[in-house]
Amino acid sequence: MATMPKSQPIKKTEFHEYHADAQLLSGHLQRPVEREIDEQAFVSLKGRRDRHFFQRAERYSADGLISFESGYTRVSGSHAEKRGWVTLASAVLEGLNVLEVITADRVVAQVSTEHPPEDGHVPSVTFLGTRFENLRISGYPVDLEFDLGIYGDKPAHDRPYSEDSDFLDRMQRQGEGLASILILPGQLRVQYDRELKHLAEVRKRPRIYGEGYKSTLKCSLVKSVGAIPTAQSFGNVLEIPGFGTVTLAKVEIEQTGNEDSDDNVTTYFDLTMLDIKMGSVAEGSVQAVNVGANGKTRP
C-alpha cells in the first residue's frame, strides 16, 4: 500500500524587513571624455517600517553625450493582514538620448514582490507596468514583445525559484533559443552557453541552504525584437555597428541563504531596462532605468 506524502509544515512569519532600490541612470564614459555618471534620482527603502519614498529629476546631460528630459523614482513597502508584505520599486525616464543613436520617449521599469503571512520567505513577483514607449535606434522604431510573466507563480512550499521546474524550463527554452542562432556573435554565444551550463548545474545542486548559499539566475522580459535596419537583434541583445551593444530588460534573480535559517533563502529581483556597452563612436558603459526589490521575513 502506498504511503501518503508528508505535508509541509506552514511557516508563519513574525516580521518582515523591506528592501527596494530604484535609479534612472548611471555609468562611466571613457571616450570622448572621461566622466563618471553618478546614480540619478537614486532612492532606497530598508527596514521594517511601512514607508514610501519619491524623487523627481529634471533635465540631465553628460556633456551633451547622454541626456534625459525628466524622470522620477519611487519605492514603497506596505503591509496588509491577509496579503502580507508588498514591496514596490519604480523608475520612469522621459526623453532619453544616447549619442543620437538610442532614443526613447519613455522607459518604465517596475517590480513588485509580495511575501504572504504564511510560507512567506520566497515572494511572488510581478513586473506589471514595465515598458518602452517609442524606443528607437538611429530613428528606426524598435518593435518589442514582452513576457512579463516569465517568473510565473510563487513556487510551492516556499521553495526557491532555483527549484521551480516550470520557471527553470522557461529559462532554458529562452537560452536554448538564443544559443541556437547560427549567426550569433562569438562573445554572445559564449555568454549563452555559459548561462545554460550554469542552469544545468543549478538543477543538480543539492538542497543545502543556510549562510553561504548563493544562486544567481539571468533572463529577460523581452521575448522577441522585430527587424531594425541599423541593428541586428539576438534575443534581447541589439548589436549596433559603429556603436556597441544594448541589452534590453535584463533581469537577475539572486538568492542567498539566511544566516539564521537552514532551509530558507532571501530572493532579490533586479531589472535593468537598458544596459549599454559602447566601443566605437564613444567608449563606456551606461545602465538606464534600474529597479530592484526583495525582502526578508523572520523567522
N, C-alpha and C positions, 0 to 999 in steps of 0.2 A: 504494500500500500504506500503510495507516495506521501511524503511528509509535506505539510504546508510551509511555505517560506516564512521566516520570522519577520514580523512587521518592524519597520524602523521606528525607534522612539522619537516623538516630536520634541524638538528643542525649542524652548520658549525663551525669547530674548528679554533681557533685563534693561539694557540701554544701548544706544547707538551713537557712534561718532561719525559725523559728516565729513566729507572731503570732496571738494569740487574746485576746478580751476577753469579760467577762460581768458583768452587773449586774441587780439586782432592780427598782429604782425610781429615777426622777429626774424633775425638772421644776421648774416655777415657778408659784406661786399669786399672783394679783394681787388677788383678792377672794373671800371676805370679809376675808381677811387677806393681807398681803404676806409671802410666805415662799418661800425657795429650798429645794427638796428636793434635798439632796445625793445623789450616787450611793450607793445602798445595796448593801453587800456586793460592791463592785467588785473584780474580780481580773483580772490581765493576765499573759500569757505572751509573752515576747520573747527572741530569741536562738537559738543553735544547739544548746544542751544539751537532752536529753530531760528534761522536768520535769513535775510535777503540782502544782497549787495548788487549795486548797479553802477556802471561807469560809462560815461559817454566820451567819445573822442572826436575832435573836429579835424579839419584838413591836415594831413601829414604828407611830407615829401622828404625823401632821402636824396638830396642833391638833384632833384628832378628825374631820378632814375626809376624810383619806385614810389608810388603815391597812392593815397585814397582820399576821398572827399569827406567821409564821416563814418562813424560806426559806434557800436556800443556792445558791452558785455554785461552779463548778469549771472549770478549763482545764488541758489537758494536751497534751504533744507527745511522740510516741514513734516510734522507727524500727525497721523490720524489713527485713532484707536483700532479701527478694523483693517485699514490698508497697510499700516506700518509706517516706515520712514521713506520719504520721497526726496530725492536729490535731483536738482536740475541745473545744467550749465549751458549757456547760450552765448554765441558770438555772432554778430551781424556786421559785415563790412560792405560799404557802399562806395561805388566809383573807383574800383581798383584799376591801377595801370602799372604794368611791369614792362618798362623799356618799349612801350608802344606795341609789344608783341602779345602779351596776355592782358585782356581787359574783361571786366565784368561789372554789370550794373549793381549786382547784389550777390553776396555769398553768405549763406546761413549755415552754421553748424550748431546742432543741438543734441544733447544726450541727457537722458533721464533714467535714473535707476530707482528701483523700488525694493526695499527689504521688508518682507512681511513680518508680522509679530511672532510667527511660529515658523521654524525651519528657515530663518531669515539671514543666514550667513552669506549665502550666494543670492544676488539680486536678479530680478528680471530687468531688461534694458529695452529702451526704445530710442530711436533716432528721428522720431516724427518731427517734421518741420525743416529738416536738413535739405538744402537745395542750392543750385546755382541759378541765377537769373541773368540771361543774356551773356553767358560766358563765351568769349571769342578768342581765337588765335589768329593774329595778323588780320583782324577784321572779319574772319570767317566764323560763323556760329558753330558751337560745339554741341552736338545733339547727344544727350546722355540718357541712359536708362538706369535707374537706381534699383537696388534691392535693399530697402531699409529694414527688412525683416530677416536678414541673413542669420541673426543670432537665435531666432525662434523663441520658444517659451523658456521660462526658467527651468533648468534641469531638475528632474525629480529627486526627492530625498536629499535636497540641499547639497548635491554633489557639484564639483567644479565643472565649468564649461569644457575643460580638457578631458572630461569623462563622458560628455554628452555625445553619443554616437551620431545623432542626427546633425548636430552642429558641425562635428568633425567631417562628416560626409559632405556637407555643403562646402566647407572649406577646401576639401580635397578636390571636389569637382571644379571649383574655381581655379585652383592651382594647376590641375592637370590640363584644363582647357587652355591656359596661357602657355604652359610648358610645351604643348603640342604644336604651337605655331611654328611653321617651318622657317620663317624669316626672322624669328626672334633674335635680337642682337645678343652677342655673346655674354655681356655683363648681366642682362636681364635673365637669360637662360640659367646662368649660374645661380642667380638670386632665387628664381622659382624652384630650381632643382634642390637648392639648399632648404627652402621652406617646406617642400614636400617631404624631404628626408627627416626634417625636424618633426613634422606632423606624424610620420610613421613612428618615430621614437616616442612621442607623447602617447600614442595609442598603446604602446607596450610598457610604458612606465609603471612600476609598482605603486600602489596607493599608499604612499608614506608621506604624510604632511608634516605639520609642526614647523617650528622655527628652522629656517634654512631652505624650505621648499620654495621653488620659483619656477613659473612656467609663463612664457610669452608666446602668443599666437597672433599672426597678422592676416588681415584680409582687407577687402574694400567694399564700400557700399555701392560702388559703381558696377553695374552688371555688363554694360556694353557702351561703346562710343562709336558714333557714326563717322563716316569718312570726312576728313578735313584736307583740303588741297595743300595746305602748308605744313602739315604734320602727319606723322604715322602713329596710329594707336595700337598698343599692345595691352589689352585689358584696360586697366585704369591708368596706364602709363602712356604719356604722349612724348614722342621723340620729335623735337623741332629742329631741323637742320639749321646750323648757324646760330643756335641759341642754347639748347640743352634739353633737359627732360623735365616733365611735370608729372607728379604722381597725384591722382585725384582721390579725394575721400578715403584716405588711408586710416584704417582702424587697427589699433593694437590693444589686445586684452592681456593684462599682466595679472597673474595670480601668485600670491605669496603666502607662505604659511604663517599662521598666528603664533606668536611666541608663547601664548598661554593656552594653546589647544593642540591636541594631537591629530584632530580629524577635520579641521576647518581651514579655509583659506580666505584671504581678502582679495576681492576682484576689482580691478581698475580698468575702465574703458577710456581710451584716448583716441580722439578723432581729429585729424588734420585735413582740411579741405584741399589745400594746395601746398605740396612740398616741391619746391622749385630748385633745381640744380643747374646753374648757368656755367658755361665753359667756352664761350666763343666771343660774341659781341661784348659780353661782360662776363665776369667770373665771380662766383659766390653762391650762397645758398639762402633761400628765404622760405619761411613757413608762414602761411597765411590762414587765419581763422582756425583756431585750435581750441578744443574743449576737452575736459576730462572729468570723470565722476566715479566715485565709489563710496564706500562707507565700511565701517567695521562694527559688528554687533557683538555684544557680550551677554552671557558667557559664550 
